């Protein structure tokens, strides 16, 4: 082996040991910090969905269905006049079933039929809710279902809630790192811990000064994340 090759081999071995020592030192100096965070965004619902039922009872199915269809048609026309578009109305659900009554002997006997049509509406102007209910009842709606208030841009607000959750986690991590003599150096991973569908919490807000009867209140969309941060020891810290 020549003298030149010996020197090269010696320098290579030294470099390997120096690199290994530096890596070990860096790993000993670097630590991770796992922190959970939660964030929320509040908004007033800007739309609602409601369900009506139009029902007829009797012994002649054809005439009962015709009456239900006529009432439904007039209701849809009235809704259109109030600004509700056809794309926000679903009226295809039709139910037909026998009706039973108990006779004097306690036995159940068929007593005609029930024809029922379900009409679902998405109302983009919630302030018109009371007027729409009055209109539906006057038109012949026999039952009104539970009203659901909704936020049209739920996904957009949920994304903002996720950002707020990360910011909270980062603030918590910075405080804890400082207390432990560490410094944040980066974000290693972020895991979404909340449901993919925004979790909406209803918050009732009714003003005594308002002249409205039905108010949607405020809804809060929440999100949770788990974040792993990389840290390093501050110079002079005893850990």
LOLO-240893 format. One record per atom (N, C-alpha, C): x negated, y negated, z negated; residue in one letter. Coordinates in steps of 0.001 Angstrom, whole numbers, padded with zeros to 6 digits, always signed. Atoms other than C-alpha are relative to their C-alpha. Example, Ala and Ser with C-alpha at 12.3 -4.5 7.8 and 13.67 -1.06 7.14 Angstrom:
-000890+001190+000000a-012300+004500-007800a-000900-001200+000000a+000820+001190+000060s-013670+001060-007140s+000770-001090-000730s
END
This chain:
-000860+001194+000000x+000000+000000+000000x-000892-001239+000000x+000827+001198-000110x-001459-003366+000987x+000283-000937-001152x-000160+000971+001087x-001933-006225-001472x+001213-000892+000251x-001148+000857-000337x+000645-008272+000411x+001316+000692-000323x-001226-000740+000292x+003284-005527+000123x+000219+000135-001498x-000110-000129+001458x+002536-005100-003585x+000554-001279-000609x-000490+001284+000526x+003106-008805-004238x+001474-000182+000333x-001403+000144-000406x+006367-008749-002277x+000901+000875-000851x-000815-000911+000812x+007616-005738-004190x+000123-000524-001431x-000003+000537+001365x+006666-007344-007519x+000966-001187-000111x-000895+001157+000017x+008490-010561-006637x+001460+000427+000114x-001375-000488-000162x+011576-008598-005567x+000545+000569-001313x-000418-000574+001281x+011710-006682-008866x+000279-001094-001015x-000217+001111+000938x+011352-009906-010840x+001300-000736+000303x-001234+000695-000394x+014150-011511-008869x+001233+000790-000422x-001125-000844+000416x+016450-008548-009567x+000257-000139-001478x-000179+000136+001461x+015838-008772-013319x+000516-001373-000379x-000462+001355+000311x+016325-012542-013336x+001471-000165+000351x-001392+000099-000432x+019582-012244-011401x+000907+000751-000958x-000795-000784+000945x+020875-009498-013710x+000129-000717-001326x-000052+000725+001272x+019975-011558-016754x+000907-001199+000075x-000865+001168-000159x+021713-014644-015388x+001464+000411+000035x-001384-000477-000087x+024879-012627-014560x+000512+000390-001378x-000404-000402+001342x+024971-011133-018058x+000257-001208-000875x-000176+001212+000790x+024539-014558-019597x+001270-000731+000397x-001188+000700-000481x+027268-016058-017385x+001258+000702-000470x-001179-000734+000439x+029682-013261-018250x+000236-000184-001490x-000153+000188+001446x+029012-013705-021948x+000524-001390-000309x-000397+001378+000260x+029598-017458-021631x+001420-000286+000494x-001325+000234-000563x+032830-017177-019621x+001049+000869-000700x-001090-000704+000654x+036143-016202-021241x+001311-000360+000695x-001311+000290-000587x+039791-016092-020240x+001004-000315-001113x-001044+000397+000942x+042855-017531-021914x+001351+000199+000682x-001316-000283-000568x+046371-016192-021242x+001059-000782-000763x-000982+000885+000608x+049197-018647-021881x+001332+000109+000751x-001331+000044-000617x+052959-018560-021249x+000505-001435-000006x-000575+001339-000074x+054854-021657-020191x+001427+000061+000505x-001384+000087-000468x+058452-022641-019613x+000288-001428+000433x-000364+001314-000511x+059947-025500-017656x+001458-000015+000402x-001414+000113-000349x+063386-026800-016827x+000247-001279+000786x-000464+001172-000741x+065186-029227-014549x+001510-000071-000171x-001437+000169+000223x+068651-030617-015290x+000624-000816+001131x-000718+000720-001054x+071218-031797-012773x+001494+000189-000198x-001467-000103+000038x+074938-032433-012492x+000445+000781+001231x-000457-000779-001149x+076654-029838-010258x+000653-000889+001056x-000541+000809-001087x+077512-031259-006859x+000996+000768+000863x-001038-000740-000713x+079897-028528-005684x+000605+001042-000949x-000657-001008+000826x+082285-025934-007064x+000702+001009+000899x-000771-001020-000711x+083961-022727-005999x+001201+000357-000857x-001216-000350+000714x+087534-021876-006938x+000819+000964+000844x-000763-001056-000653x+089965-019092-006123x+001486-000174-000284x-001452+000047+000108x+093711-019208-005464x+000580+001354+000433x-000737-001163-000464x+096200-016354-005125x+001416-000433+000391x-001366+000228-000475x+099408-016540-003110x+000687+001356+000025x-000611-001313+000223x+101813-013757-004041x+001501-000032+000265x-001425-000168-000226x+105234-012538-002959x+000406+001407-000439x-000527-001293+000441x+107278-009740-004573x+001350+000241+000661x-001276-000317-000626x+110157-007945-002893x+000020+001413+000524x-000183-001346-000529x+111334-004912-000961x-000249+000095+001500x+000243-000005-001435x+110518-005918+002632x-001410-000524+000262x+001409+000357-000154x+106813-005856+003380x-000217-001026+001109x+000236+000898-001139x+107021-007593+006744x+000362-001444-000337x-000414+001357+000348x+108949-010588+005417x-000875-000570-001113x+000877+000479+001085x+106775-010781+002289x-001333-000480+000558x+001280+000402-000594x+103595-010868+004353x+000156-001280+000818x-000228+001213-000781x+105077-013488+006664x+000066-001230-000899x-000098+001120+000943x+105904-015708+003685x-001370-000355-000567x+001346+000246+000524x+102415-015272+002251x-000867-000674+001057x+000803+000590-001074x+100828-016058+005627x+000413-001443+000267x-000474+001368-000227x+103009-019139+006104x-000505-000949-001090x+000480+000827+001110x+102128-020465+002645x-001495-000238+000114x+001451+000131-000154x+098431-019772+003291x-000338-000981+001112x+000247+000904-001127x+098552-021567+006636x+000241-001452-000390x-000300+001377+000429x+100195-024649+005117x-001046-000495-001006x+001021+000389+000980x+097687-024627+002251x-001306-000372+000700x+001243+000289-000721x+094737-024486+004655x+000105-001338+000734x-000189+001285-000683x+096171-027376+006677x-000101-001167-000985x+000073+001048+001014x+096595-029425+003504x-001441-000203-000473x+001404+000096+000422x+093023-028622+002448x-000837-000701+001064x+000707+000690-001085x+091751-029690+005866x+000262-001497-000046x-000342+001431+000088x+093599-032991+005450x-000738-000684-001145x+000731+000557+001147x+091777-033460+002119x-001511+000063+000189x+001433-000002-000279x+088386-032977+003790x-000700+001323-000198x+000607-001323+000157x+087818-029275+003093x-000035+000670+001372x+000145-000572-001332x+086447-027712+006281x+000272+001506-000007x-000307-001428-000118x+087336-024244+007580x-001165+000870-000465x+001163-000797+000389x+083767-023023+006944x-000114+000158-001512x+000029-000068+001461x+084330-023629+003222x+001255+000661-000562x-001236-000688+000416x+087575-021604+003101x-000074+001459+000438x-000028-001435-000319x+087777-017795+002925x+001354+000546-000435x-001364-000424+000311x+091271-016329+003159x+000327+001369+000607x-000221-001280-000673x+090801-012841+004639x+000423+001127-000947x-000304-001060+000947x+091411-010852+001418x+001510+000123-000206x-001424-000255+000122x+094917-009387+001600x+000218+001316-000742x-000305-001202+000775x+096298-006893-000942x+001492+000307+000087x-001395-000461-000024x+099491-004850-000614x+000080+001268-000853x-000120-001177+000861x+100575-002416-003328x+001415+000069-000582x-001355-000157+000549x+103771-000967-004818x+000096-000594-001405x-000264+000541+001332x+105300-002575-007882x+000863+001005-000773x-000720-000966+000831x+106545-000378-010739x+000623-000699-001205x-000703+000484+001181x+109034-001088-013513x+000455+001199-000835x-000519-001062+000868x+110179+000961-016516x+001522-000084-000061x-001462-000015+000094x+113812+002051-016477x+000429+000170-001453x-000518-000121+001365x+116040+002489-019516x-000489+001261-000699x+000497-001245+000588x+114676+006009-020030x-001504-000036-000267x+001432+000131+000231x+111097+004724-020229x-000857+000534+001125x+000752-000522-001130x+110116+006178-016875x-000338-001134+000969x+000422+001017-000979x+108184+004169-014286x+000594+000330+001354x-000587-000152-001317x+109994+003659-011030x-000478-001131+000901x+000434+001030-000937x+108901+001845-007930x+001134-001003+000231x-000981+001066-000179x+110613-001493-007572x-000553-001008+001011x+000478+000886-001046x+109437-002948-004285x-001507-000032+000120x+001429+000142-000287x+106023-004215-003273x-000492-001391-000410x+000663+001280+000254x+103547-006967-004030x-000956-000268+001153x+000912+000437-001053x+101799-008821-001210x-000753-001216-000524x+000809+001061+000612x+098924-011005-002339x-001173-000335+000917x+001161+000448-000775x+096342-013077-000472x-000883-000888-000875x+000979+000772+000781x+093187-014477-002035x-000629-001068+000887x+000599+001118-000727x+091916-017880-000928x-001129-000577-000850x+001173+000534+000704x+088393-018905-001951x-000451-001282+000679x+000354+001320-000528x+087279-022498-001559x-001312-000471-000615x+001187+000713+000480x+083928-024220-001812x+000288-001484+000131x-000358+001415+000030x+084613-027794-002834x-001274-000830-000145x+001234+000781-000013x+081767-030144-001915x+000156-001356-000674x-000265+001257+000715x+083398-033084-003682x+000739+000339-001292x-000639-000446+001245x+084031-031909-007265x+000943-001014-000617x-000876+001022+000583x+085670-035222-008151x+001441+000148+000491x-001350-000218-000517x+088662-034102-006063x+000654+001260-000563x-000479-001281+000537x+089166-030959-008154x+001459-000072-000455x-001358+000096+000536x+092316-032084-009976x+001032-000188+001106x-000927+000221-001109x+093926-033288-006741x+000206+001288+000799x-000102-001250-000753x+093165-029985-005003x+000853+001012-000759x-000802-000921+000806x+094666-027998-007891x+001479-000370+000099x-001395+000445-000099x+097849-030094-007841x+000577+000324+001369x-000464-000278-001358x+098087-029695-004067x+000298+001487+000174x-000176-001446-000149x+097660-025900-004264x+001243+000492-000725x-001172-000422+000768x+100291-025484-006962x+001295-000456+000676x-001186+000508-000687x+102742-027655-005059x+000284+000776+001289x-000161-000728-001245x+102136-025626-001917x+000521+001409-000220x-000526-001328+000268x+103034-022325-003609x-001001+000993-000536x+000997-000885+000620x+099849-020918-005144x+000543+000498-001335x-000569-000580+001221x+100882-018527-007926x-001023+000158-001120x+001009-000155+001057x+097546-018221-009759x-001287-000669+000433x+001286+000652-000242x+094300-020163-010062x-001056+000742-000805x+001062-000739+000674x+091105-018259-010882x-000979-000917-000706x+001014+000755+000729x+088091-019319-012899x-000824-000852+000957x+000766+000928-000816x+086242-022315-011537x-001483+000134-000338x+001444-000068+000202x+082477-022086-011055x-000642-001261+000565x+000733+001181-000438x+080426-025262-010926x-001388+000431+000463x+001262-000425-000599x+077313-024996-008767x-000849-001197+000403x+000952+000976-000525x+074206-026925-007785x-000422+000499+001376x+000255-000458-001363x+073709-026777-004027x-001482+000307+000236x+001444-000194-000214x+069890-027050-004172x-000621+000718-001190x+000527-000729+001149x+069290-024448-006881x-001443+000438+000213x+001355-000494-000244x+066187-023024-005232x-001032-001124-000075x+000922+001124+000075x+064584-026436-004838x-000265-000432-001435x+000157+000371+001398x+065211-027294-008482x-000759+001085-000773x+000710-001090+000665x+063965-023854-009547x-001500-000076+000278x+001423+000155-000327x+060683-024436-007713x-000626-001108-000846x+000509+001079+000845x+060289-027707-009617x-000123+000468-001446x+000071-000543+001357x+061047-025867-012874x-001229+000880-000162x+001214-000817+000057x+058234-023420-012042x-001246-000875-000148x+001134+000936+000117x+055817-026338-011558x-000072-000564-001413x-000022+000519+001371x+056926-027781-014897x-000465+001052-000997x+000431-001084+000884x+056379-024382-016522x-001515+000152+000036x+001461-000082-000107x+052812-024245-015191x-000673-001164-000727x+000592+001173+000668x+052103-027772-016406x+000043+000161-001515x-000072-000220+001437x+053320-026840-019875x-001041+001019-000451x+001000-001010+000341x+051133-023721-019885x-001405-000590+000013x+001325+000616-000085x+048119-025772-018822x-000259-000920-001186x+000158+000889+001148x+048696-028369-021543x-000248+000793-001278x+000210-000847+001169x+048978-025623-024166x-001393+000601+000013x+001321-000617-000112x+045827-023952-022861x-001107-000995-000319x+001017+001012+000268x+043840-027193-023000x-000119-000280-001496x+000043+000253+001437x+044825-027791-026618x-000627+001168-000753x+000561-001172+000671x+044024-024240-027680x-001482+000162+000301x+001406-000131-000370x+040742-024206-025764x-000859-000990-000779x+000749+001005+000758x+039604-027422-027429x-000159+000421-001451x+000075-000446+001394x+040457-026028-030854x-000972+001156-000178x+000894-001156+000089x+038414-022910-030085x-001401-000306+000507x+001329+000354-000497x+035411-024813-028743x-000229+000439+001432x+000098-000417-001392x+036153-023891-025128x+000459-001116+000925x-000433+000944-001017x+036765-025777-021908x+000579+000773+001171x-000590-000652-001161x+039098-024789-019080x-000836-000278+001237x+000780+000159-001231x+037256-024179-015821x+000803+000343+001255x-000796-000330-001172x+040054-022941-013557x+001203+000855-000340x-001173-000862+000146x+043242-020969-013034x-000260+001297+000759x+000289-001293-000621x+042725-017258-012356x+001244+000643+000601x-001225-000616-000525x+046330-016093-011921x+001217-000660-000618x-001286+000503+000472x+049951-017203-012263x+001047+001065+000300x-001047-001012-000171x+052773-014683-012810x+001339-000608-000373x-001350+000486+000265x+056436-015625-012553x+000712+000983-000911x-000641-000873+000972x+058248-014244-015614x+001507-000144-000046x-001454+000178-000025x+061742-015594-015020x+000581+000753+001181x-000670-000688-001085x+064313-014056-012710x-000191-000757+001303x+000153+000649-001301x+063956-014710-008997x+001167-000931+000287x-001145+000890-000128x+067450-016158-009100x-000025-001000-001144x+000054+001004+001061x+067520-019448-011036x+000962+000293-001139x-000856-000177+001165x+068858-019090-014563x+000608-001348-000353x-000702+001264+000207x+071476-021792-015024x+000682+000010-001352x-000619+000143+001307x+072578-022959-018448x+000963-001178+000035x-001025+001047+000005x+075799-024921-018834x-000153-000871-001231x+000087+000956+001100x+075606-028048-020976x+001198-000937+000105x-001224+000807-000066x+078954-029659-021714x-000302-001448-000346x+000144+001430+000245x+078984-033431-021469x+001316-000667+000382x-001295+000635-000258x+082361-035100-021808x+000010-001380-000655x-000022+001361+000497x+082629-038845-022162x+001420-000396-000373x-001333+000421+000441x+085546-040220-024158x+000479-001218+000774x-000394+001180-000758x+085464-043301-021942x+000450+000360+001416x-000359-000391-001356x+086083-041289-018771x+001501+000233+000112x-001419-000244-000229x+089563-041179-017272x+000224+001291+000778x-000113-001270-000707x+088841-037821-015594x+000367+001104-000983x-000426-001116+000838x+090383-034638-016921x-001002+001138+000058x+000890-001153-000186x+087969-032046-015486x-001396-000484+000374x+001380+000407-000234x+084240-032715-015754x-000904+001232+000026x+000869-001177-000104x+081493-030247-014713x-001081+000068-001058x+001105-000003+000948x+078986-031314-017347x-001332+000049+000722x+001349-000057-000562x+075266-030839-016775x-000529+001418-000100x+000592-001327+000002x+073407-027667-015868x-001512-000107-000013x+001450-000027+000097x+069816-026802-016654x-000534+001290+000613x+000643-001150-000636x+067713-024494-014475x-001363+000203-000659x+001224-000291+000740x+064884-022792-016367x-000880+000994+000742x+000963-000925-000590x+061732-020941-015305x-001109+000270-001010x+001102-000376+000885x+058926-019097-017126x-001146+000583+000821x+001192-000531-000664x+055372-018271-016058x-001003+000475-001043x+001138-000440+000811x+052339-016469-017489x-001254-000341+000797x+001172+000503-000715x+049003-018091-016585x-001273+000455-000718x+001318-000351+000548x+045442-016834-017073x-000996-001042+000483x+000988+001029-000296x+042822-019579-017240x-001396+000536-000286x+001393-000295+000311x+039065-019223-017087x-000566-001131-000857x+000564+000999+000913x+037063-021013-019786x-001505+000231-000147x+001401-000178+000366x+033506-021578-020864x-000228-000668-001358x+000296+000524+001331x+031939-022302-024223x-000617-001368+000109x+000570+001332+000026x+031235-025913-024944x-001390+000052-000633x+001361+000023+000559x+027598-026697-025628x+000042-000455-001451x+000043+000332+001414x+026923-026728-029347x+001113+000604-000802x-001116-000619+000735x+030155-024816-030193x-000454+001324-000571x+000372-001231+000687x+029764-021941-032645x+001137+000990+000109x-001040-000987-000224x+031894-018984-031367x-000608+001381-000035x
END
